[in-house]
């Protein structure tokens, strides 16, 4: 991995920091919770955004369901990841993949 390459975890951290600076504590909490759960799922390994694909997202979804997370919780985490991904695309830090979240 390139040192300058942005990871999903770094993107989440940047967003959480920005939200906290703006006093959006509830939204920051959701992003932080998603970061924590995804990091646990990924064995605390950084995931470059270019490697975020449907297979990773489906494994994460299955991981959440095996932890007995309800579908509403799974949906919240996936929407949060999608939001972080879209922000990274807007910043040109991630390649755009139209169907990335299609089957999760």
Residue, then its C-alpha position, 0 to 999 in steps of 0.5 A: x500500500x502506498x503511504x499516501x493512499x487513503x484507506x477507509x479507516x482514514x476516511x472515517x477518521x477524517x469525517x469523525x473529526x470534521x463532524x465533532x468540530x462542527x458539533x454533530x456529536x450524534x452523527x460522529x458517533x455513528x461514523x465512529x461506531x461503523x469505523x470500530x465495527x469495520x476495523x474489528x471485522x478487518x482485523x484492524x488492517x487498513x483497507x485501501x479504498x481502491x480495494x473496497x469491493x462488493x465481496x468485502x461489503x458482502x463479507x462485512x454484511x455476513x459478519x454483522x448478521x453472524x453477530x446477530x445485528x438486526x437488519x436496521x443496524x446492518x443498513x445503518x453501517x452500510x449507508x455510513x460506509x457508502x457515505x464515506x466512500x462517496x465523499x472519498x470519490x468526491x475528493x478524488x481519493x477513491x475510484x468510482x464504481x457504479x455498482x459497488x453497493x448494489x447487492x448489499 
